[in-house]
Amino acid sequence: MSDVFKWPVALPECLSVSMDDTIAVLTLNRPHKRNALCDELVLGMQVFFSSIPSNVQGWLFMVPAVTFAQGST
C-alpha cells in the first residue's frame, strides 16, 4: 500500500486516503473519539465519494480496530 495519497479535493483531518494499486483506502482518523461519526466525518465521506477519480476501480473502508466505537451497550 502506498503512503497517504493526495486526493483531488481536500478532505478533513479525520479522514485519510491511501492507494493500493487502483483501490482507494479510506481510513477514519478520530481516535480521541473512538472514530465515532460526527458531522465533519460524514461530510468528508460525502466529499470522498463524490470525487473519486476515474482511475480508481474500487474502494475500501478502514477503521483502526483499537479505536472503534461499535454502538451503545
TORKOL-4160 file (C-alpha; in steps of 0.2 Angstrom, whole numbers, padded with zeros to 4 digits, m for minus):
73
<pt num="1" X="0000" Y="0000" Z="0000"/>
<pt num="2" X="0006" Y="0017" Z="m0004"/>
<pt num="3" X="0009" Y="0032" Z="0008"/>
<pt num="4" X="m0006" Y="0044" Z="0011"/>
<pt num="5" X="m0012" Y="0049" Z="m0006"/>
<pt num="6" X="m0016" Y="0067" Z="m0012"/>
<pt num="7" X="m0035" Y="0066" Z="m0015"/>
<pt num="8" X="m0041" Y="0078" Z="m0029"/>
<pt num="9" X="m0051" Y="0088" Z="m0016"/>
<pt num="10" X="m0047" Y="0092" Z="0002"/>
<pt num="11" X="m0054" Y="0080" Z="0015"/>
<pt num="12" X="m0055" Y="0084" Z="0034"/>
<pt num="13" X="m0041" Y="0078" Z="0045"/>
<pt num="14" X="m0052" Y="0065" Z="0052"/>
<pt num="15" X="m0050" Y="0055" Z="0035"/>
<pt num="16" X="m0035" Y="0049" Z="0026"/>
<pt num="17" X="m0034" Y="0041" Z="0009"/>
<pt num="18" X="m0020" Y="0029" Z="0003"/>
<pt num="19" X="m0020" Y="0019" Z="m0013"/>
<pt num="20" X="m0017" Y="0001" Z="m0016"/>
<pt num="21" X="m0014" Y="0000" Z="m0035"/>
<pt num="22" X="m0032" Y="0005" Z="m0041"/>
<pt num="23" X="m0040" Y="0003" Z="m0024"/>
<pt num="24" X="m0043" Y="0019" Z="m0014"/>
<pt num="25" X="m0042" Y="0015" Z="0005"/>
<pt num="26" X="m0052" Y="0027" Z="0016"/>
<pt num="27" X="m0047" Y="0027" Z="0034"/>
<pt num="28" X="m0055" Y="0035" Z="0049"/>
<pt num="29" X="m0044" Y="0046" Z="0060"/>
<pt num="30" X="m0053" Y="0051" Z="0076"/>
<pt num="31" X="m0045" Y="0040" Z="0089"/>
<pt num="32" X="m0049" Y="0053" Z="0103"/>
<pt num="33" X="m0067" Y="0050" Z="0099"/>
<pt num="34" X="m0065" Y="0031" Z="0095"/>
<pt num="35" X="m0069" Y="0035" Z="0077"/>
<pt num="36" X="m0087" Y="0039" Z="0081"/>
<pt num="37" X="m0097" Y="0048" Z="0067"/>
<pt num="38" X="m0098" Y="0066" Z="0068"/>
<pt num="39" X="m0104" Y="0080" Z="0055"/>
<pt num="40" X="m0086" Y="0083" Z="0049"/>
<pt num="41" X="m0083" Y="0064" Z="0046"/>
<pt num="42" X="m0100" Y="0061" Z="0037"/>
<pt num="43" X="m0097" Y="0077" Z="0026"/>
<pt num="44" X="m0079" Y="0072" Z="0022"/>
<pt num="45" X="m0085" Y="0054" Z="0017"/>
<pt num="46" X="m0098" Y="0063" Z="0005"/>
<pt num="47" X="m0084" Y="0073" Z="m0002"/>
<pt num="48" X="m0073" Y="0057" Z="m0004"/>
<pt num="49" X="m0087" Y="0048" Z="m0013"/>
<pt num="50" X="m0092" Y="0062" Z="m0024"/>
<pt num="51" X="m0074" Y="0065" Z="m0030"/>
<pt num="52" X="m0067" Y="0048" Z="m0034"/>
<pt num="53" X="m0055" Y="0049" Z="m0049"/>
<pt num="54" X="m0059" Y="0039" Z="m0064"/>
<pt num="55" X="m0043" Y="0028" Z="m0062"/>
<pt num="56" X="m0050" Y="0021" Z="m0045"/>
<pt num="57" X="m0058" Y="0004" Z="m0048"/>
<pt num="58" X="m0064" Y="0001" Z="m0030"/>
<pt num="59" X="m0063" Y="0007" Z="m0013"/>
<pt num="60" X="m0060" Y="0000" Z="0005"/>
<pt num="61" X="m0066" Y="0007" Z="0021"/>
<pt num="62" X="m0054" Y="0005" Z="0036"/>
<pt num="63" X="m0056" Y="0009" Z="0054"/>
<pt num="64" X="m0041" Y="0005" Z="0066"/>
<pt num="65" X="m0048" Y="m0009" Z="0077"/>
<pt num="66" X="m0042" Y="m0002" Z="0093"/>
<pt num="67" X="m0051" Y="0014" Z="0091"/>
<pt num="68" X="m0068" Y="0010" Z="0085"/>
<pt num="69" X="m0085" Y="0014" Z="0094"/>
<pt num="70" X="m0096" Y="0000" Z="0089"/>
<pt num="71" X="m0113" Y="0007" Z="0096"/>
<pt num="72" X="m0122" Y="0008" Z="0113"/>
<pt num="73" X="m0122" Y="m0006" Z="0126"/>
